[in-house]
Amino acid sequence: MVRLKLFEFLLSPIYKSLKNLFKSEPVLKKILIVGLGNPGIEYENTRHNIGFKIIDNFALKKELKFDSFRYGMISKSKIKGKMIILLKPNTFMNLSGKAINYWIKKEKVLIENILIVTDDLNLPFGKLRLRSKGNDGGHNGLKDIQNKLNSTNYSRLRFGIKNKVKIENKVDYVIGKWTKNESELLEKIIIKTEKIISSFILSGVNITMNEFNNN
């Protein structure tokens, strides 16, 4: 009897550990959605900050709020059994990779579960293009992300900002304000970005590319 009691005593911690293991919640798949832009009032409503604008709209539709954390503004939510992390880096565009690399490591997000939302001077205004990988296309934010992650195998949703006006100075153009005509069209296009991001979260990049890239 004494030996039996001793045996039960020795096994009890193992039993409790196994019991807690089976009672614990399943690990959620984490998805990081990043809008690129520059912090500060002077950069609001500029072409280069369309990534911020798109992420802000997505958060608004999902009734999510941002809080200030290291290297950026963060909002978290659970959607259909997935943990969604929204990030607006505060490191300025050319150092976007610093913030993204930090949050990838902190939250242990797989690179295939990252979506970068950014402006693209090579695409006509309002054109949306989703890719699962690719080069930086001369975009300094994407270039820094590529260098920090040592990879180009991350998804990116590019928003075309090129209009018919001849661009004399690229820097002044991308940090310039939208024209009146562009501003009037933005809302309708941004609605589509919300659908693309939701599809990326729920269905993945390949299905989303097939559905939206040809529309």
C-alpha positions as CSV (number, residue, x, y, z in Angstrom):
1,M,0.0,0.0,0.0
2,V,2.8,2.4,0.9
3,R,4.6,1.6,-2.4
4,L,1.3,2.3,-4.3
5,K,0.9,5.6,-2.6
6,L,4.5,6.5,-3.4
7,F,4.0,5.5,-7.0
8,E,0.9,7.7,-7.3
9,F,2.7,10.6,-5.7
10,L,5.6,10.4,-8.2
11,L,3.2,10.1,-11.2
12,S,0.9,13.0,-10.2
13,P,3.0,15.8,-11.7
14,I,3.2,13.9,-15.0
15,Y,-0.6,13.3,-14.9
16,K,-1.2,17.0,-14.2
17,S,1.1,18.1,-17.1
18,L,-0.7,15.8,-19.5
19,K,-4.1,17.0,-18.3
20,N,-3.1,20.6,-18.8
21,L,-1.7,19.9,-22.2
22,F,-4.9,18.4,-23.5
23,K,-6.9,21.3,-22.0
24,S,-4.8,24.0,-23.6
25,E,-6.1,25.9,-26.6
26,P,-4.8,25.1,-30.0
27,V,-2.0,27.4,-31.4
28,L,-3.4,30.0,-33.8
29,K,-2.0,30.6,-37.2
30,K,-0.5,34.1,-37.1
31,I,-0.8,36.4,-40.1
32,L,1.1,39.7,-40.3
33,I,-0.4,42.5,-42.5
34,V,1.9,45.5,-42.9
35,G,1.0,48.9,-44.4
36,L,4.0,50.9,-45.5
37,G,4.2,54.6,-45.0
38,N,5.9,57.5,-43.1
39,P,4.7,58.6,-39.6
40,G,3.8,62.2,-39.0
41,I,1.0,64.6,-39.9
42,E,3.0,66.0,-42.9
43,Y,2.9,62.7,-44.6
44,E,-0.9,62.0,-44.2
45,N,-2.8,61.6,-47.5
46,T,0.4,61.4,-49.5
47,R,0.9,58.8,-52.3
48,H,3.7,57.1,-50.4
49,N,1.3,56.5,-47.4
50,I,-1.3,54.5,-49.2
51,G,-0.2,51.5,-47.3
52,F,-1.2,53.2,-44.0
53,K,-4.5,54.3,-45.5
54,I,-5.4,50.8,-46.6
55,I,-4.5,49.3,-43.3
56,D,-6.5,52.0,-41.4
57,N,-9.5,51.3,-43.6
58,F,-9.2,47.5,-43.0
59,A,-9.0,48.1,-39.2
60,L,-12.0,50.5,-39.3
61,K,-14.2,48.0,-41.1
62,K,-13.2,45.3,-38.6
63,E,-13.7,47.7,-35.6
64,L,-10.1,47.4,-34.6
65,K,-7.9,50.0,-32.8
66,F,-4.2,50.6,-33.0
67,D,-1.9,51.0,-30.0
68,S,1.7,52.2,-30.0
69,F,4.4,49.6,-29.5
70,R,8.1,49.2,-30.4
71,Y,8.7,50.2,-34.0
72,G,5.1,50.9,-34.9
73,M,1.4,50.9,-34.3
74,I,-0.1,47.4,-33.7
75,S,-3.6,46.0,-33.8
76,K,-4.5,42.4,-33.1
77,S,-7.6,40.3,-33.7
78,K,-8.8,36.8,-34.2
79,I,-10.5,36.1,-37.5
80,K,-11.9,32.7,-38.4
81,G,-9.4,30.9,-36.1
82,K,-6.4,32.9,-37.1
83,M,-4.5,35.6,-35.2
84,I,-4.2,38.7,-37.3
85,I,-1.6,41.3,-36.5
86,L,-1.8,44.7,-38.3
87,L,1.4,46.8,-38.3
88,K,2.1,50.4,-39.3
89,P,5.9,50.9,-38.9
90,N,7.1,54.1,-37.4
91,T,10.6,53.7,-38.6
92,F,10.0,55.7,-41.8
93,M,9.7,54.1,-45.2
94,N,13.4,53.4,-45.9
95,L,13.8,51.4,-42.6
96,S,10.5,49.4,-42.9
97,G,12.4,46.2,-42.7
98,K,13.6,46.9,-39.2
99,A,10.1,47.0,-37.8
100,I,8.9,44.1,-39.8
101,N,11.8,41.9,-38.8
102,Y,11.3,42.7,-35.2
103,W,7.6,41.8,-35.2
104,I,8.2,38.6,-37.2
105,K,10.6,37.4,-34.6
106,K,8.6,38.6,-31.6
107,E,5.3,37.0,-32.8
108,K,7.0,34.0,-34.6
109,V,5.2,34.6,-37.9
110,L,6.2,32.5,-40.9
111,I,7.4,34.5,-43.9
112,E,4.7,33.0,-46.1
113,N,2.1,34.5,-43.7
114,I,3.2,38.1,-44.3
115,L,1.5,40.6,-46.6
116,I,3.1,43.9,-47.3
117,V,0.8,46.7,-48.6
118,T,2.6,49.4,-50.5
119,D,2.5,52.1,-53.2
120,D,4.0,51.4,-56.6
121,L,5.3,54.0,-59.0
122,N,5.5,51.5,-61.8
123,L,1.8,50.8,-61.9
124,P,-0.9,53.2,-63.2
125,F,-3.1,54.9,-60.6
126,G,-5.5,52.6,-58.8
127,K,-4.1,49.4,-60.3
128,L,-3.9,46.6,-57.7
129,R,-1.5,43.7,-58.1
130,L,-0.9,40.9,-55.6
131,R,2.3,38.8,-55.8
132,S,3.6,36.0,-53.6
133,K,7.2,37.1,-54.2
134,G,9.3,39.5,-56.4
135,N,12.0,42.1,-56.4
136,D,11.8,45.6,-54.9
137,G,11.0,47.4,-58.1
138,G,13.1,50.4,-57.0
139,H,10.9,50.8,-53.9
140,N,13.2,51.7,-50.9
141,G,10.8,50.3,-48.4
142,L,10.7,46.9,-50.1
143,K,14.4,47.0,-50.6
144,D,15.0,47.4,-46.9
145,I,12.5,44.6,-46.1
146,Q,14.4,42.3,-48.6
147,N,17.7,43.1,-47.0
148,K,16.5,42.6,-43.4
149,L,14.6,39.4,-44.1
150,N,17.3,38.2,-46.6
151,S,14.4,37.0,-48.8
152,T,12.0,38.2,-51.5
153,N,9.5,35.4,-50.8
154,Y,6.9,37.4,-49.0
155,S,3.5,38.5,-50.4
156,R,3.0,42.1,-51.4
157,L,-0.1,44.0,-52.5
158,R,0.9,46.9,-54.6
159,F,-1.2,50.0,-55.3
160,G,-0.4,51.9,-58.4
161,I,0.2,55.7,-57.9
162,K,1.5,56.7,-61.4
163,N,-0.6,59.2,-63.2
164,K,-0.4,60.7,-66.7
165,V,1.5,63.8,-65.5
166,K,5.3,63.8,-66.4
167,I,7.2,63.1,-63.1
168,E,10.1,65.5,-62.8
169,N,11.2,64.5,-59.3
170,K,10.2,61.0,-58.0
171,V,10.7,61.9,-54.3
172,D,8.5,65.0,-54.5
173,Y,5.9,63.0,-56.4
174,V,5.6,60.1,-54.0
175,I,5.4,62.3,-50.9
176,G,3.1,64.6,-52.7
177,K,-0.7,64.8,-52.0
178,W,-3.3,63.1,-54.1
179,T,-4.9,65.2,-56.8
180,K,-8.6,66.1,-56.5
181,N,-9.6,63.5,-59.1
182,E,-7.4,60.8,-57.4
183,S,-8.9,61.6,-54.0
184,E,-12.5,61.1,-55.4
185,L,-11.6,57.7,-56.8
186,L,-9.6,56.4,-53.8
187,E,-12.5,55.3,-51.6
188,K,-13.9,52.9,-54.2
189,I,-10.5,51.3,-54.9
190,I,-9.7,51.0,-51.2
191,I,-12.9,49.0,-50.7
192,K,-11.5,46.4,-53.1
193,T,-8.2,46.2,-51.0
194,E,-10.3,45.2,-48.0
195,K,-11.7,42.3,-49.9
196,I,-8.2,41.3,-51.1
197,I,-6.7,41.4,-47.6
198,S,-9.7,39.4,-46.2
199,S,-9.2,36.8,-49.0
200,F,-5.5,36.6,-48.2
201,I,-6.3,35.9,-44.6
202,L,-9.0,33.3,-45.2
203,S,-7.9,31.6,-48.5
204,G,-4.1,32.4,-48.9
205,V,-2.2,34.2,-51.6
206,N,-2.6,31.8,-54.6
207,I,-6.4,31.7,-54.5
208,T,-6.5,35.5,-53.9
209,M,-4.2,36.2,-56.8
210,N,-6.4,34.1,-59.1
211,E,-9.5,35.9,-58.0
212,F,-8.4,39.5,-58.0
213,N,-5.4,40.1,-60.2
214,N,-7.3,39.9,-63.5
215,N,-10.2,42.0,-62.3
